[in-house]
């Protein structure tokens, strides 16, 4: 693929992103208590090589060094998440001041370096005590999340550039409670749908709590990993309906209440044999519908879907089971089985296909659906099998041309979407650092900064130098 090179305006936000459990470490320090990911990763068989986030990148102790890398790279903004168990050990009750102080230092450190702090309140590390009490399928978890959001808003105040309530609630609901591929590892379709609703409710309660503390003009966001799923046979009405069904249970289950104020009727009909949705109480959908200032979109890959008769051999795409399209409740709703045929490569180390056209299609589609809502790409990046060599200075070097090519194609897709009218305000690369990659442990590396997990030394990969130059020039090089 060739790209002509495109320019970005001075106000386009260039950033990078991380998540608390993936980088912080210090799992038992300063009052932090276990999250569901602590429990899940310490349970044999759940994570590759038995890896845990106990140390991760040790960002909790090395945060100042990491912020220096951010400043040197020239990032306009840095998106990070807050560990709920650091703020409220156990998920309720008084604030743990040591935990809040850590994030306060982080925010001040960013501001001192001229970088905008973008806070995500929830990136999957639910306090274990709340899971023991029912987890996201239980309504009380959403209520506790609203209280937690208020505590953080009071603690960090107006120093935060943008407040993001949730990161990828699809993963929390379906990978956590339907497929069991993520923490807490439960496998129950009805629980997954209840979790989806209570995540929507938590979003609304948290957004309202933040605005009540900091004012109605406080910038508010949510980040969704909206799926780009195409019919295996575009001429097949059955395959097109399979895509509609997946769009309802995977995308519009969040877009409906959050942005439209109601669940889509076809979603409720499709899932009526799984749940009666009695957990949705009067007024919930209105509560979920809190005004947003920007919608965060995470994009990595695409999928194909077709109606499956349950008899023919079932084809799964490369990486199925460890991709955003892992088996989940959407595979079989209302007795209508869905198959995911393989998608063409090339692929990343995650087994995900590389398809920048999906980024373009997603951004332009969302712009058409919600023309008055600005968009932000809050995650995009790739894991590859990085080869480490020795540079001329004797230090480690990573020549990750494959990652640079991936980023070039996807950032070009963002530029094309902007040219065609999509109001995309910025791009956050995933990820700043190699880190604990959930069920893959430390075996998959997304970072543009390499982390040596033995010494914790940070080394810029070629992609980090490339990204810094893109930020400096605001010009995508032709390729």
Rosetta blueprint (number, residue, H / E / L):
1 X L
2 X L
3 X L
4 X L
5 X L
6 X L
7 X E
8 X L
9 X L
10 X L
11 X L
12 X L
13 X E
14 X E
15 X E
16 X E
17 X E
18 X L
19 X L
20 X H
21 X H
22 X H
23 X H
24 X L
25 X L
26 X L
27 X L
28 X L
29 X L
30 X L
31 X L
32 X L
33 X L
34 X L
35 X E
36 X H
37 X H
38 X H
39 X H
40 X H
41 X H
42 X L
43 X L
44 X L
45 X L
46 X L
47 X L
48 X H
49 X H
50 X H
51 X L
52 X L
53 X L
54 X L
55 X L
56 X L
57 X L
58 X L
59 X H
60 X H
61 X H
62 X H
63 X H
64 X H
65 X H
66 X H
67 X H
68 X H
69 X H
70 X H
71 X H
72 X H
73 X H
74 X L
75 X L
76 X L
77 X E
78 X E
79 X E
80 X E
81 X E
82 X L
83 X L
84 X H
85 X H
86 X H
87 X H
88 X L
89 X H
90 X H
91 X H
92 X L
93 X L
94 X L
95 X L
96 X L
97 X H
98 X H
99 X H
100 X H
101 X H
102 X H
103 X H
104 X H
105 X H
106 X H
107 X H
108 X H
109 X H
110 X H
111 X H
112 X H
113 X L
114 X L
115 X L
116 X E
117 X E
118 X E
119 X E
120 X E
121 X E
122 X E
123 X L
124 X L
125 X L
126 X L
127 X E
128 X H
129 X H
130 X H
131 X H
132 X H
133 X L
134 X L
135 X H
136 X H
137 X H
138 X L
139 X H
140 X H
141 X H
142 X H
143 X H
144 X H
145 X H
146 X H
147 X H
148 X H
149 X H
150 X H
151 X H
152 X H
153 X H
154 X H
155 X H
156 X H
157 X H
158 X H
159 X H
160 X L
161 X L
162 X E
163 X E
164 X E
165 X E
166 X E
167 X E
168 X L
169 X H
170 X H
171 X H
172 X H
173 X H
174 X H
175 X H
176 X H
177 X H
178 X L
179 X L
180 X L
181 X L
182 X L
183 X L
184 X L
185 X L
186 X L
187 X L
188 X L
189 X H
190 X H
191 X H
192 X H
193 X H
194 X H
195 X H
196 X H
197 X H
198 X H
199 X H
200 X H
201 X H
202 X H
203 X H
204 X H
205 X H
206 X H
207 X H
208 X H
209 X H
210 X H
211 X H
212 X H
213 X H
214 X H
215 X L
216 X L
217 X L
218 X L
219 X L
220 X E
221 X E
222 X E
223 X E
224 X E
225 X L
226 X L
227 X L
228 X E
229 X E
230 X E
231 X E
232 X L
233 X L
234 X L
235 X L
236 X L
237 X H
238 X H
239 X H
240 X H
241 X H
242 X H
243 X H
244 X H
245 X H
246 X H
247 X H
248 X H
249 X H
250 X H
251 X H
252 X H
253 X H
254 X H
255 X H
256 X H
257 X H
258 X H
259 X H
260 X H
261 X L
262 X L
263 X L
264 X L
265 X H
266 X H
267 X H
268 X H
269 X H
270 X H
271 X L
272 X L
273 X L
274 X L
275 X L
276 X L
277 X L
278 X L
279 X L
280 X L
281 X L
282 X L
283 X L
284 X H
285 X H
286 X H
287 X H
288 X H
289 X L
290 X L
291 X L
292 X L
293 X L
294 X E
295 X E
296 X E
297 X E
298 X E
299 X L
300 X L
301 X L
302 X E
303 X E
304 X E
305 X E
306 X E
307 X E
308 X L
309 X L
310 X L
311 X L
312 X L
313 X L
314 X L
315 X L
316 X E
317 X L
318 X L
319 X L
320 X L
321 X L
322 X L
323 X L
324 X L
325 X L
326 X L
327 X L
328 X L
329 X H
330 X H
331 X H
332 X E
333 X E
334 X L
335 X L
336 X E
337 X E
338 X E
339 X E
340 X E
341 X L
342 X L
343 X L
344 X L
345 X L
346 X L
347 X E
348 X L
349 X L
350 X L
351 X L
352 X L
353 X E
354 X L
355 X L
356 X H
357 X H
358 X H
359 X H
360 X H
361 X H
362 X H
363 X H
364 X H
365 X H
366 X H
367 X H
368 X H
369 X H
370 X L
371 X L
372 X L
373 X L
374 X L
375 X E
376 X E
377 X E
378 X E
379 X E
380 X L
381 X L
382 X L
383 X L
384 X L
385 X L
386 X L
387 X L
388 X E
389 X E
390 X E
391 X L
392 X L
393 X L
394 X L
395 X L
396 X E
397 X E
398 X E
399 X L
400 X L
401 X H
402 X H
403 X H
404 X H
405 X H
406 X H
407 X H
408 X H
409 X H
410 X H
411 X H
412 X H
413 X H
414 X H
415 X H
416 X H
417 X H
418 X H
419 X H
420 X L
421 X L
422 X L
423 X L
424 X E
425 X E
426 X E
427 X E
428 X E
429 X E
430 X E
431 X L
432 X L
433 X E
434 X L
435 X L
436 X L
437 X L
438 X H
439 X H
440 X H
441 X L
442 X L
443 X L
444 X L
445 X L
446 X L
447 X L
448 X L
449 X E
450 X E
451 X E
452 X L
453 X L
454 X L
455 X L
456 X L
457 X L
458 X E
459 X E
460 X E
461 X L
462 X H
463 X H
464 X H
465 X H
466 X H
467 X H
468 X H
469 X H
470 X H
471 X H
472 X H
473 X H
474 X L
475 X E
476 X L
477 X L
478 X L
479 X L
